[in-house]
Amino acid sequence: MWLALGVTGQNCVSTNVVCQDSAFKVCKNNYTESNTDGNDYALVLILTQAGAATVVQSSGDISGPTQACFTFDATTLALGDYEVHALNYSTVAPDVPAALPINMGDDINTIGATSAGCYNSDFLMDFVCYEVVSLPVASATCTPGLPGEGLIDINLMSGTNPEDVTYSLEGGAAQSSDAFTIDAVDTYTVTLTNTLTGCTYDVEISCMQLPIELTSFEGTCEDDIRALTWSTSSEQDVANFIIERSANGIDFTSIGEVAATGNSTTLQNYAFKDANGGASRYYYRLRIEETTGVQEFSRIIGVACLKGGLDVLDVHPNPANDAVMLTYETNNRNPLTIRLTDIFGRILMQEKLTPDIGLNTKNIDVSTLASSVYFIVLDDTKRQITRRIIVN
């Protein structure tokens, strides 16, 4: 059996806020601008990290007839847990100024003490800023098992935490295992659910006998040119290989074509070079065209060309108990600084690194840390790359 993989849809209807966009809005409903005496009230919405008292962003005085809203800037937020607090005070109360200046870095408890009885010590809402992987599926295999049976096995993209994903075959019960036993050659739909983000992904998988055996499909970056290579061990009535590229792993467009040998029972090697495109990472797949007009797809691969000289490829496991392994890539041996910080920005570990050109790994001990959210920061003085980890 061979796998034909295609994403039929994705749905991110989580009630959480996805802080990957430029902004997000928070509203306080049923807001009253004045009290029964006609005195004006002022409302300030304050953003902090979860459990912290330091102001990350604040709205300034806002108002509305029945709803007061403020749009926070999400472009500067690191991944993590956040809370939105409300400060509501009378502008004519004794010793309270007409406007309270609230700045980034202020202590919300000190601000609240200025207008005792008006500060909401709880929070209006809490949410998590997280990354959404456009297509968490890197590849899948559809292999024969017992007579009349087969096995669908799904592999996730690097950087997708397996513990955050559940799987469902044809709308059935969700399971943590990424493998399913099937009893017929057919097309199946597997639904992946990211339990952290609330996003679901429908992946269509065709398990069938195809007239081609694709033994490899790989990609590398050479002098800012992405070089793709693939091999077949057998071909029957295969016309062409259409090379398709995507920036997000879902929406693919054709960028080239390579003629197939057509009919062969020996190893055939193919190559294609992609010298166009401005992104650092692209995803590729092969659309295999038969002479009969039938089309099938290869697995999807990702190829990165480092523009800034540094890229973090994976942090695993995440969540972690004892240690995490950071995998990163660099095109030079310039010194790096690695830091581990808590949600308040306090540095818990800092170390200088001299990397090798290419892939590098760094083991980070987290066994003594309390259960919480932390951040790993890799700094080469030109840019900082931050990755969020959870310690159980």
Secondary structure, DSSP 8 states (H G I E B T S, - for coil): -EEEEEEEEEEE--SS--TTSSEEEEEEES--SB-TT--BEEEEEEEEETT--B-SEE--SB--SSEEEEEEE-TT--SEEEEEEEEEEETTSTT--SS----TT-BHHHHHHHTTTTB-SS-SEEEEE----S--EEEEEEEE-STT-EEEEEEE-TT--GGGEEEEETT---BS-SEEEESSSEEEEEEEEETTT-EEEEEEEEEE--SEEEEEEEEEEETTEEEEEEEEEEESSEEEEEEEEESSSSS-EEEEEEE---SBSS-EEEEEEE---S-SEEEEEEEEEETTS-EEE---EEEE--SSSEEEEEEESSSBSSEEEEEEEESS---EEEEEEETT--EEEEEEE---SEEEEEEEE-TTS-SEEEEEEEE-SS-EEEEEEEE-
